[in-house]
Amino acid sequence: MNKLEVIMYHYVRDLKNSRFPNIKGLDIRLFKEQLEYLKRNYTFVDIKAVLEAFYEGKRLPDNAVLLTFDDGYSDHYTNVFPILANEGISGVFAMPGKIIREQKMLDVNKIHYILASTPIEYAKILLIEKLEKCRKMGLDIEPTEELYDRYAKSNRFDSADTIFVKRILQNAICEEARNLIADEMFRELVSDNEKAFVSELYLNMDQIRLMKKYNMHFALHGYEHYWFDSLSENQFKADIGKALDVFDGIIDGNAWTFCYPYGAHQQSLLDYCKSINCVAGFTVEPKIADLDVIDPLLIPRYDTNDYPPKSEVPKSRQ
């Protein structure tokens, strides 16, 4: 058997002493403890070894594990990178291109900080008020009751109300309304200085280049951080093209990898990615990857909270 466990991380920081202690991430202390647990029980591999196993028939070591880090947070440079470099561990880092090119905050992160800054009960009330405001502006939005019945479904990480707020602001209503509501809620609940927030939150290109120099691998994460299962072929081709252009020289256009935002994908997306030299793709399906069986563009990933020690602020996937 040629098996691999892939672990997905997002925020990794000193949560208790941060400005947003309720952000759903992994405390740096627990990250260090988790690495010690993994060192005792697993063998770290890099993306090169994984690709050689897929395409050259090489075997991975027993209990192989690969670490991945999504969204391009400055946490990954200040907190994660020094530890990995010191341990000789190569991680996979995936960052949307829009952050670099436009210096704008992603809606997914606005949602994270909205939820970390206010009780979910109030966030839900405010969201419902914003939905009604958008309807009065003439935007086509289904009745709130119908939206709630459809999307308010709890999962292993979040309550039904939290999922409702997330899905509405992620992909359940039109993009114009989503952007308007997320912008307003972020300004009212979190910060009215988005530019300063962006410079604090995300990696910059100088940091990315240094990490790459020390054997950290960078994967595509789209341009806008869309749900790729809901895009038309023209839309996902345009998004991928823009992302590859932003990271030209960082991501190898002849053999690149993809961490699908939210794990969302569709067969036409996979076919297109293969046709333009994508050699590996990562989902968020929590299971062990049997490299002798699976499609290399459908590599499953566990969440950090599937391994001890678990976060004291349990995180959601997105």
N, C-alpha and C positions, 0 to 999 in steps of 0.2 A: 504494500500500500504506500501511497505517496501523499500524505495528509498534511494539512496546514491549518492552523488557527490564526485568524486575522482579528486584531482588536482595534476598535475605533474610538478615538478620543476627540473632544472638542475643547472646551475651556479647561485649562490646567493652571491653577493659581492659588495664592494664599487667600482662600475665600473669606475666612473670618475677619481678616484685617483689610479687606478690599472695600471699595465704595459700594459694591453690590454683592453682599454676602449671600443673597438668595438666588444668585444666578445658578443655573443648574449645570454645574461642572464638577471636576474632580480636584480636591484640595491637593496642593503640591506635596504635602506630607504623605498623603495617601498614595499619590503617584509614585513616590520613592519607595514606599512599602510594597506597592504592587510590582514594581520592577524587581525588588528582591524576591518576591514570591515567584515571579516568572523565571528569574535566574535559577532558582532552585528546582524548578519543575519543567522548564522548557529550554529549547535552543533557539536563540534569535537568528533569523535569516533576513537577508535584504531582498529587494525586488529582483536583483540580478539572478539570485539563486532560484527564485520562484519562476522567472521566465525561462531559465535553463531547464527547469523541471518540466514545464509545459512544452517547450519547443525543441529541446535537445535530448529528452529522455533521461536526464539526470535525476538522482534521487535526493530528496530532502532528508535531513537528519530526523531521527525520531523526535516527536513532540516539538515540531517546528512551529514558531510563532513569528508573525510579522506585525509591526505596530504602524497604524495609520492615524493621521491627524487632519481633521477637516476644517475648512473655512478660513485658514490663514490668519489666525489671531497672533498678536504680539506675544501672547503667552508662550507660543511655540518657540519663539526666539529667546525670550528672557528666561523661561523656566524649563522648557523641555530640551532644547538644543544643547545647552551645556552638559546636561546629565547624559544624554545619549552619546554625545561626542566623547565624553570621559569614559563611558562604558564600551565604546566601540560598536554601538548599535546604530544601524541605519534605519531611519523611519521614512514613511511615505507621507508627504504633505500635499494637501490639495486646497487650492484657493481660487475663488471666482475672479475672473479678469476685470470685472467692473470696478473692483476696489482699487486696483492699480491705475487703470486708465482714467477713471472719472473721479476718484477720491470721494466716492459716495458710499454711504452705509447701506448694507443690504437690508431688505425688509425683514428677512428671517432674523437678523440680529436686533432690529428694532423691536420685533416681537419678544425676543428673549429678555430684553431690558425692560420693556413694558411690564412683562409678567414678574420680573424680579423686583420691580419698584412699587408694586401696588397689590393689594389682595385681589384674588381672582374674581371675587364677587363684584368689586367695583370695576375692574377691567371689563367684565362682561356687560355691566350696565352701561358703561361709557361706549363700548362697541355698538350696542344696540341703538343708542342715541345717534351715533355716527352713521349707522346704516340708514336710519330714517332721514337724516340730513341729506345723504346721497340720493335717496329716492326723490326727495323734494327738488333736487337739482336736475332730475330727469334721468338719472342713471337707472338702468334696468337691473333690479335686484329682487330676487324672490322674497316672499314674506319671511320674516324672522323665524316664525314658528316652524315653517317648513325647513329652513336651514338648520335650525337647532335639532329637529328630529333626525335629520340626515347625518349631521356631522358630530353631534355631541356623544361620542362613543369613547368611553375610557379605554386605556390600554395599560400595559404593565408599567408604564412610567408616569402617566398623567391622568387627572380626573376628567370627567366628561366635559365640564365647563372649560377647562384648560384646552382640551382638544378642540372644542368649539371655537374659542378665540383664535387658536393657531390656524385652523383650517380656513376660517373666513379670511384671515389676513394673508394666508399663503397661496390659496388657489381656488377657493370656493365661489368667489364673486369676480366680476370683471377687474382687469388689472388697473384701470383708472380709479375705481373705487378703493381697491386695496391700497394703492399708493397714497391716495388722499387720506384715508383713515389712519394708516400706519404713521404717516408723517405727522398728523395732528396729535395722535395719542403719544407719540414719542416726544414731541415738543412740550406737551402739557404735563407728562408724567416723568420724563427722564431728563432731557436737556434741550435747550434752544440753540445750542451751538454744535451742529452736526459735524462741521469741518474739524473742530478740535477733537470731537469724540472719535472720528475716523482715524486721525493721526495717532491717537492713543490705543485704539482697539486692534488695528491690523498690522501685519507685516508690511515692510516697504521693500523695494527692489534691492537695495543694498544688503539688507538682512537676508533676503532670499539667495542672493549670489554667494554670500559667505556660507550659508548653510549648505548650499550645493557643493561648494568647494570642499566641505568636510563630509562628503558622501551621503548627504540627505537627498532623497529623491523627490521630485515634484511631479505631481499628477494633475491632469485637468480636473476642474470642478465646475465647468461651464463658465459662461460670462455673467449672466444675470442670476445664477442660482435658481433656475426654474425647475419645476417638476417636469422632467423630460418625457414622462408618459402621457402628458397632456398637450404636447406641442405637435404642430404639423411638421411634415418633413422639411419644408422650407424654413420654418422657424428654428428647428434644432440644427439644421445645417448652418444657418446664419450665426447662431449663438456659438457653436463649436468653432467656426471659422474665426470669429472675433477673439475667442479665448486663446486659441493657438497663436494668433498674431501677437497678442499681448505678451505671451510667455515665450516668444521666439528666442532661442538661445538658452532658455531655462529648461523647457520641455523639448525633448528630441522628437521632431516632427516625423522622423522615419520609424520610430518605435515608441509610441507614447501610451500612457496609462490614464485611466479615467475613474474617479470616484464620483458616482452619480449622486447629485444632491437628493437627499431624502431616500436614496436607493432606487429612485424611480427610473424606469426604462421601458422600452418597447422594442419589438423585434426589428422594426425598420431602423431604429436608432442603432442597434447592435450591428446590423448589416452595413450601415453606412460607416460606422466607426471602423469596422474591419477593413473596409475598402480604402480608408485613408490612414492605414498603418497604426491603428490602436491595437495594442497587443495584450492588454489586460484591463478588466473593469471590475469595480468593487460595488457590491450591493450592500444592504443592511440586513439581509436574512441571517439570523443568528444560528449558525451551524458550522460544523467542521467541513473544510473543503477537501474533497478527494480529487486531487489533481489528475488522476488517471481517468476520471469520469466526467468532470464538469467542463463546461465551456469556459475558456480563460477570460471571457468578458462578463462572466457571472460568478465572480468569486464572493462567497458570503463573508460577512463580518459580524463578530460579536461586539457588544457594547462593553466599555470598561467596567460597568457594573455587573457584568457576568463573571467577573473574577474578583477574588478578595484582594484587599479590603474594599468594601463598597463605599461609594460616596455618602457622606453625611447629608448632602443635599442632592438626592437622587436626580440624575439628569435625564432628559428625554433625548431622543435621537435628533430632533430638530425642532 
